[in-house]
Amino acid sequence: MLADAEFADLVPAFLRNCEQNVIAITDALDRDDFAAVEVFGHQMKGAGGSYGLDAITDIGEALERAAGEADAAAARNCVEQLSNYLGRVEIVSGSGSCTRR
């Protein structure tokens, strides 16, 4: 996957932030804080495409919807999908490109 050139230098930090969000979303789900989970989903939905990471947009949309319905199982599934996705994305040095492993 190729990141939008305008944001290419920001992709590594964005992905690190997403990794931290996995922990924060899981913590919010453990507290049944669906409002916080919904915000995370909404932010992911908006940001993923800007970085050329449409899968994060899709996961964010599903997470936002699951949180809005207070569906903990679906939300946890989204978190698992995000975590798996982040584990497969690789930044190609210096080019702003992302590849999937």
N, C-alpha and C positions, 0 to 999 in steps of 0.2 A: 504494500500500500504506500502511496506517496502522499506525504503531508502537504497541505496547502503551503506554497512557498512563503507566503506572508507570515506564517506561524511556525515554520520549520524549526527555528532555533528554540521554540518554546515547547516542542513536543516532549522531550525528555522530562521536563519539570511537570508537564501535564500528566504524563503517565505515572510519575512518582506520586503525584497528588491523588490520582485514581487509586493507587495501591493503598494509600492512607485512608481513602474513603471506604474501601472494603472493610477496614477495621471499624471505622466510625459508624457505618451503616449497620454492621453486625451488632455493635453496642446499642445502637438505637432500637434495633429489632428486639434485642434482649430486654429492653425497657418498655416494649410496646409503644415506642414513640413514632407512630406512623407519620406524624406531621414532619418530623425531621427527615425521615426516609423519603417522603414525597419531595421535599426540597432537594435532597441529593439527586433523586431521579430527574427532577426538572432541570437541574444544572447540567447533569450529564447529557440529557437530551439536547440541550442547547449548545453545548460545547463540543461534543464529539465530532460533528460534521465540520466544524471550523478547523479542526486539526487533521481532517482527512480520515478520521476514524469512525466511519458510519456505524460500525458494530456497537460502539459505545453509545451512540445516539439511540440505537434500537433498544439496547439494554436499559438505558435511562428511561425511555418511554414506557417500557414494560414495568420497570421498577416504580415509576411514578403512578401508573395505573394500579398496580398491586397495593401500594401504600394507600392510595385513595380509597380502595375497597377494604382496607385493613386485612389483607390476605397475607399473613406472615409466611406461609409456605411458598407462595408465588414470589414474594419479595426475597426470601432466602435463596430460591432458585436463581433469581436474577443476580444476586450477589455471587453465587457460585459461577454463573456464566461469566460475569465480569472478571472474577479472579482467574478463571481458566483462560480467558481471552488475554488478560494482561501477561500471563505466563508464556504466551505464544508470540507476543509482539516483540519485535527486535528493531532497535534503531540502527540504521546503517550509518556508520561514522561519516560525519561531515556533509551528508547530502540532504538531511531532513527526511529521508525515506524511512518507511516502516515496512517491515516484512513480517509475515506470520510463519512461525515454526510449526 
